[in-house]
């Protein structure tokens, strides 16, 4: 079901975002910079999905 898949994607992204936030806080300078970049990319992906892919207006037949 498409909505279930969308929920799974957002759950996965949430876990990865939390992981990147933790790495950014606890890592050394290089690791923190990498984690901040990863965090920005994950947040961009989530925003893109919410604006373009999510099925909030999808009509099921």
N, C-alpha and C positions, 0 to 999 in steps of 0.2 A: 504494500500500500504506500503511495507516495508520501503521505503525511508522516507515517512512521519513519520512513527513510530520512525525511527532513529533520525530524526530531533526533534521530540517531546522529546525524551530521552535527547538529548544534550541541549535542551532549559531548561528542568527541572534541569539538572545537573548544568547549568550555574547559574540559580537562587539560587540553594542550595549553590554553591561555593561563590557567592556574599554574601549570608546570613552568611556563616561561616566566611568569611573575616571580615565582619562587627562585628560579635560577638567577634572575636579574637582581634580586635582593641579596642572595647568599653567595653568589659566585665572585671570582676575582674580576679584575678590570676587563680582561679579554672576554671571559665567559659572560659577564654582565652585558657588555656591548652586543655580543651575539644574541643573547636572550632578549634584549630590548628590540633588536631588529626582527627577531622571530615573532615577538609579541605584536609588533606593528603589522606584520604580514598576516598573522592570524586574525587580528581585529579587522583588517581590510577585507579578508575573505568572508568573515561573518557579516560585515556591513553589505558586501556585494550580494551575498545570498539573501539577506533580508530584503534588499531592494529589488532584486531581479529574479530570484529563483523560488522563493518560498511560495507556497500554494494557498495563501489566505483567500484568494479570489477564485480558486479553482472550482469548476462545476463538475460534479460527478454524475455520470449518466448511467 
